[in-house]
Amino acid sequence: MPIEIKMPALSPTMEEGTLAKWLVKEGDTVSSGDILAEIETDKATMEFEAIDEGTVTAIAVAEGTKGVKVGTVIATLSGDDEAASPAASKAAPSAAAPAPNPPASPAPATVAKSASAPAGERIIATPLAKRMAAEKNVDLAAVQGSGPRGRSVRADIDAARPGAAKPAATAAGAAPAAKPAATAAAPVAMAAETRALLDDRVPHSVEKLSGMRKTIARRLAQSMQQAPHIYLTVDVRLDKLLALRAELNEVLEADGVKLSVNDMLIKALGKALLQVPACNVTFAGEELIRYARADVSVAVSIPGGLITPIVQDASGRSLASIATAMKDLGQRAKEGKLQPSEYQGGPASISNMGMMGIKHFTAVINPPQSTILAIGAGEKRPWVMPDGALGVANVMTATGSFDHRAVDGADGARLMAAFREMVEKPLALVA
């Protein structure tokens, strides 16, 4: 039987991608682990590796093709029991048909708490997926594989997390449940209404949304609709933090490291999350996931959209390590080279628009996270000093957005207070 190679879901939110480049051609022999193609998702360009062995009998989707739906057959291999032939090569493209569109917010492959494979059942996974599963303590028997023949691949393990229920199985070949017609039709009706208002008297242009912009629009609309936001704002004095930053940069300059205020705020939020563990959580339906370390995502603007690379263990790392990590993550984010594990997950994000002169704003929670901290510009303001005298201080406004399903207002207030304490007494950041 020929082996169908399908457009993979390289991230839990991927619905379609661009087949940027083929690294094999018809007639080539490939082995498991060989890189077949480069695929552009809504966030990054990633390599797609072979799972099976065989000869490429047909390439059904040309490189450079955009909007290839997940599940579309993009190539075929000869199986162990057949030889590659021109007839097979010609037949494959006509058989290639896009799979039904996945749901707007496809659930990531997850792991059941006590799932195990039935006796004698073979668990199909790539060697890389097996190694990653062992490192992450993931039960492969409970992973819903997205590769050919249900094989688990790297993206499935990246998305897997212990403690969640495996998605209900569907009949073989069954399409995912369709969205309600009203939900799907609303954006179409809105678009038609908007176009109806335009005529030749109004100069305008129309451009198709990029995959990244579609994902941003869908996920943030989902966040505002499903996560009840609560907003808590504090003013934070920056004078001591700015003075400490200047001193540290004098020392770190010899190592080529330069701390930004944002680097210090990332660590302050990480340490605050550990001080208030009730906020170091994410909401997962009927479960609440509590984290033993504080990972902090950072909103980074890139051409065409926004991405949130993660500083892992933000509370435990040195400030120099955070600065180095952010420089690397920011550069690779702009180049589209981040892996899904580097921008998905974590309990909280930080979004700093202070460098653009924005004094105060509220941010939309990035699901499935429960918290996002919006940082405004630092500026000189009148301030009542500790001795009661009126003076001038460098002050910024920080506003936390919390998912009220996971975080109570009092706990959110404690987190904001802990964050302010860290910033105003910054020696704790280097302790």
N, C-alpha and C positions, 0 to 999 in steps of 0.2 A: 504494500500500500504506500502511496506517496505520502510524505510528511508535509503538512501545511505549516508554514511559518507565518504567524499572525502578528499584526502590530501589537506590541505589548503595552500594558499599563505600567509605565515606569515610575509612577507615583500614585498615591491613592486618589488624587483629584484629577488625574489625566483623563480626558475624554477623546482627544485626538492629538495628532502630532505631525510634524514635518519629517519626511524621510530625507534627511539632509544629504547623505552620501552612502553609497554602497561600497563596501570594502571587499566584496567578492563579485564574481561574474558567473554567468551560466557555464556549467561544465567544471567549475572548481569543486574540489573535494574538501569538506570541512569536518572538523572534529568538535566534540563537546568542549566549550570554553573558547573557541575561536570567535573573534569579533566579526560580525556580519555587516553591521551598518552603524552609522551615527544618526541618532534620532533627536530632533529638537522637541522638547516638551514645552509647556507653558512657562517653565521656569529655567530650564537649562538644556544644554546639549549633552546627550549621554550615549555611551557605547552600548550596543545590543549584541549580546553573545549568543552563540549557537548552543543549543541544549542537546540536540541529537547529532549523530554522525550520518554522512551521506554525501551525495553529489547534488549540486544545485542544478535542478532541471529547468527551472523557470523563475524569472524575476517579474512579478506581476505589477509592481508599482515602481515607476521610474524615480530616480533620485531627484530631489528638488520638489517633489509633490507635497503640497500643503494640505492640511485638513484631513489627513488619513485617520479614519475612526479606529479606536481601539477594537481589536478583533478582526479587522480586515486582513485577508490573506495577502501578504506582500511577496511571498516567494514559496517555492516548493522544493523539497529534497527527495531524492530517490530513497526508498526504504531499503532495509536489508535484503528483502526478497524480490527486488526489482532492479533492473539496470536502467541507468539514465538513457533516454532515447529522445530523438527529435519529436516523436509523436507525443510523448509525455510532456515535453517542454511546451508544445503548442497547446496542449489541452489544459494545462494548469491555469493560464490567465483567465480563460472563459469561465472556469469554475470558481474563480475568486470573486467573492461577493462580500461587501461590507457587512459586518455583524450589526444587529440592532444597536442604536445608540445606548450607551450605558446611562444610568440615572444621573441627574444633574450633580448629585453629591455622592459619588460611589463610596460605599463604606470600605475602609481599609481592611485588608486581610488581618484577621485577629485570631487570638489563641484562646481556647477554652481552658478552664481552670484544671480540669481533670480528664482531658480528652486523651485517648490513646487509640492506636490503630487496631481494628479487629484482627484476631489471630489469622496469620497468613496473608494479610493485606500488604501489598508492597507500597511503600511511601516513595513517591516520585519527586525528586528534587535535583537541582544542579549541584555539582560538588561545592561551588561557592556558597549556595544557599544552605547546604548542610553544615558547612564550617561556620557560617554566620549564625545559624540557629543554635549550634552548640555554644558559641561565645555569648549569645544573648539569653541562653536558657529558654529557648522557644521550642514548644512541642510541635514538630513538623506534621504530626498526624492531624493536628487541628487547624493547620493553615490552609486557606482556600487558595490553591495555586492559580496563577493567571497565565502561566505559560502553556505551550502546546500540550494537549492531553491532560490538562490540569496540573502540570508540573510546577512546583514551587521554584521561583526565581528570586534573585537578589531583592527586587522591589517588594516582593511579598514579605520577606523577612524584615526589611527596613520598616514596613508598615505594621508589623505584628507587635503586639504588646501583651504580656501575661495578664490574665485575669478577666478578659472579655469573652463574651460568647461568640462562637463561630456563627457566621451568617447561615440562615436556614438554607438547606440544599434545595435546588430546583431540579426538575426532571431534566434528563440529558438533552442538551440542545435547546432548552427552554429559554426564551428571552427574558431579560429583567422586567419587572413590573413597570408598566408605563406610568408616567406622571399623570395626575389629573389634567384633563383637557383645559380647564380654566387657568391652571397655573402655567401651562405651556403657551396658551394663547395670549396671555396678558401682555408680554413684551412685544409680540407681533402686532397686537392691536395698537399698543402705544406707539410703535414705530410708524405704523400706517397713519395714525393721527398726526404725528409730528411732520411726516412728509407732506400731508395734506395742507399744512400751514405754509409750506414753502412754495414759491413760484419763481419765475424768472426775474422778478423785481428784487429778490433777496439773494445777494451773492452768497454762495455756499458751496461746500464740497461734501462728499459722503465717502467715508472709508470704512472698510470692514474691521470689526473688532479683532485684535490679536487674541491668540489663545490665552496669553497672560491676562489681558484685560477682561476677557470673559470669565476667567477663574476668579479674579478679584471682585468683579461685579456680583457673581453668584454667591461667593462665600461671605462677603460682607453684608449682602442683603439677607442671607440666611442668618448671620449673626444678629443683626438688628431685629429680625422677626422672631427668632427662637430664644435668644439669650436676653433676659430682662436686665438691662444695664443700670447700674447705680454709679453715680459720679461723686467723688470726694476730692476736695481741693485744699492744698496747703501752700503757704508761702514759706520759702526756705532761704535762709541767709547763706551766702556763698563765700564770704570773705576768707575764712580759714581754709576752705577747700582750695580756693584759688592760690593762696599763699603756699600751701603744701605742694600743689601741682608745680609751681615755679621752682621750688627747692628740689623736688624729685627730678624734674627735667634737667636741671643742672648736672645731676649725678648720672642720669640715664643717657645723656647726650653722647657720651663716649661709646656706648653700646649701640648707637643708632636708633634708640627708642625715644619716641616723643609721646607723652601722655596727653590725651584730650580730656576735657571736662566730661565728655560722654563716657569715656573709659572708666572714670571714677564713679560716675552715676550707675553704670552697669554693676559694678561690684557692690555699691551701696544697696541697690535693689536686691541683689543676690543674698547679701547678709541679712537684709530685712525679711526676706522670705523665710529664711531659716529661723529667725527670731519669732516669726508669726506663722507657724506651720499650718494653721487653718487656712492660709491664703496660698500655700504651696501645693495647690491641688488643681485637678481638672474634672469637669462634669462629664460623665459618660452614661447617660440614660438613667438606669436604675442603680448606678454605681458611682462612687467618688474615688478618684485615684489620688493617692497621697504620695508625694515624692520625697526621697531621702536626701536629695541634693537639689540645689537651685540652679537650673538652667535658665538663661535669660536670652530671649530673642531680641534682635535689634532691627528696627525698620530701616531699610536701605533703599533709596530711590535709584532705580536703574532705568535705562531707556525703555520706554513702553510700559512701565509699571512699577511695582514695589515687591520687594522680597524681604524675608525676615531670617537672616542667618542666625544660628544659635551659638552663643558663648556657653559652652558646657561647664558646669561646676563654677559658675561665676563667683560664688562666695569663697571658694577654696583656692582660686588662682591668685597669683600676684598681679598687681596693677600692670607691670611690664608685660606679663604673659597675656593679659586681656588686650593690651594695646597691640601686641604683635598679632594675636589671633584676629582682632578686628580688621587690621590692615590686610591680612591675607584673605579673610572672608569677604570683605568689601570688594577687593580686586577681582576675586574669582566670581563673585555675584554679578559684577558688571560684564564679565566675559562669558557668563552663562555656564560656568563649570562647577557649580555646587552640586553635590549629591543630595538626594531627598533627605537623608538622615541629617544633613547639615542645615536644613531650613524647616523641618517639620517636627512638631512635638514641643515639649516644655510647657511650664505652667504660666509663663508671663512674658510680656514684651515691653520694650521701652521705645518710645517714638519721640525724638528730639527735633523740634522745629525752631528752637531758639536761635540757631545760626542764621535763620531766615528772618529774624526780627519779630517772630510771632510771640506775643506775651502770654497768651492763654488759649488753650483749645481742649476739646475732648476727642478721644480716639475711639475707634470701633474695635471691639475685642476680636482678636484673630482666632477663630475656632480651630481646635477644641480648647484653647487656653481659657483661663478664667479671669485674667488680669492684663491690662495694658496701662502703662504709665506715660502720660503726655507731658513733655517737658517744654516749658516756655523759655523765653530769652531772659538772661540775667541782666539786670539794670540797676542803676543807683536809685534808691527810694528813701524817703524819710523813714526812720526806724527808731523805735524806743529801745535804747541800750539797756544792758542789765542793771545799770545804776539808776535807771528811770529817766535819764536825760534823753532829749530828742537829738538824734544824729542822722547820718547818712550811711546806708549799707548797700552792698551788692545783694540783690534779692531776685529769686526766680519763683515762678508759680508752677507747681506740679499738680496734675489732676489724674487720679486713678479711676479707670473704668473697670468695674467688677461685674462678673456674671453672678447675679443674685441667687441663682439656683445652687451655686457652689460656695459662695462667700457671703457671709452675713455682713451687714453694714458696720457693726462694731468691730469685727475682725479686719475689715478693710480699713477702718479708721486707725486701728493699731498698726497696720502695715505702713500707712502713710506717716504716722508718728515715728515709727522705727526708721523709716527712710530719711525723714527730716533730721533725726538725731545723728544718723550716720554721716550725713552731709555737713551738718553744722559742727560736728566733732570728728573730723576726718582721720585722726590718728588711728581710729579703729580699722580703717581701710588698709593700713600697712602693718597692723599687729599680727 
